[in-house]
């Protein structure tokens, strides 16, 4: 008998409640792990169908295009941005994310379930189509995120979540192009097309396209300057993260986000109250709120 998705999620969450609070790991560049940030080990994955659901969810997020080809319209994987299978700080990790939903999001002016947020990424970052809300694929993905949130009580706030806030700088696309050529092109290609990793056993298995028809669309969070700059500053180059300056990160981010990429037709409906962030580079129907 097939285990219903709802039961899987209830069981995963129930199993998390008995787990002690996360231990604090030492901070510093040697570990890359921040205080109050804990990644559950594989030995904590329960046996049986619940564990199978968690493992399958991780697989779907790590090999998204291969596993869900009908829902992905580019050459990215969910873990192209959520590094380390969603466990690396400051790359929008999934640690604690399950405990932060439901949450209000100004981008669509409503309270979202975690399933809504996942589908938003499929539509924007993956330039694809939404998953069935009651289907196995969605249930397994949420099960993995629930597992990574073990011991994190609502509202699910942990250090290292999201993308680290930075002082906003003016990016120079000319300087950014030079930084891209010297620091990024060896992995992402001269034209931002992405390249396969020459080592078939390495992680990541490929380096994703940063612009063009096979990259994230204009409505994706990574298409925003401040998001892209933070991701670059604290996570790139992949083998030497943190070696770029703040200005270099803003420069190369400005270069990347101004390249061509797929459109997102529904983008004009974003931020219906007019409270779009300043780095959203497309027009919306609602009048933007005046800065205070």
Secondary structure, DSSP 8 states (H G I E B T S, - for coil): ----HHHHHHHHHHHHHTS--------STTT---TT-----GGGS-SHHHHHHHHHHHHHHHSHHHH-GGG--SS--GGGTSHHHHTSTTS---TTGGGG-SEEETTTTEEE-HHHHHHHHHHTTS-S----TTSHHHHHHHHHHHHHTTT--TT---TT-S----------HHHHHHHIIIIIHHHH-TTS--EE-SSTTSSSSEE--SSBTTS--TTSGGGSHHHHHHHHHHH-STTSTT-S-HHHHHHHHHHHHTS-B---GGGGGSSTTS---TT--S--SS------
